[in-house]
């Protein structure tokens, strides 16, 4: 993900993914700004999120967990999810891809917000559940790209068909895995 992000430095509007988004770049106000906010903020959210599930940090370095958690929440709520929502409206793959990315952004914001308010209300169980859901959606940045490689290798679909598929399987399996985990935890 760092390598993917790095290709967008310095700011250019004709590199990588943006090569197929030239109509949006040239015709949609603020598209490029929101795109770059999303790309640059998402890498920090991914890195921050990975640290939050370390038992060592949770048990021995609570202040680190708390501060990185605040950073994660701030970035998701004020940068990554809103910019994802904006660019999701213009997603490739037509209506179904747009619905997927808009839904993903709304759920990402909601789960993160609920995780934050849960810890403010000292509800650790809900905090953990909502933050696991939030990170499952954060991690969709990785799984979407992994599924893309798998589907291209196995099926060679057309680019727009591929985009419609990965728009959904990039995040729904992640969320289902977390829900299954939470369900099993509730039975203990």
Number of C-alpha atoms within 10 A of each C-alpha: 13 12 7 11 14 11 12 18 10 7 11 12 16 13 13 12 11 16 11 12 18 14 10 16 18 12 9 12 10 13 18 20 14 19 19 19 17 22 21 18 20 26 18 16 23 19 14 21 24 11 16 20 15 13 10 12 15 15 10 11 12 12 12 14 21 14 12 18 19 14 15 23 23 16 19 26 18 12 19 29 27 21 23 25 22 18 24 21 16 18 23 19 17 14 12 16 23 20 16 23 23 22 15 24 24 16 16 27 23 17 21 26 19 18 25 22 15 19 14 11 11 11 13 13 12 17 22 17 18 23 24 24 25 25 24 24 25 24 20 24 17 14 19 18 13 13 18 20 12 11 14 13 10 9 9 13 13 9 12 13 15 17 20 19 19 23 25 19 18 25 22 17 15 19 20 13 13 19 16 11 13 15 11 10 9 9 6 5
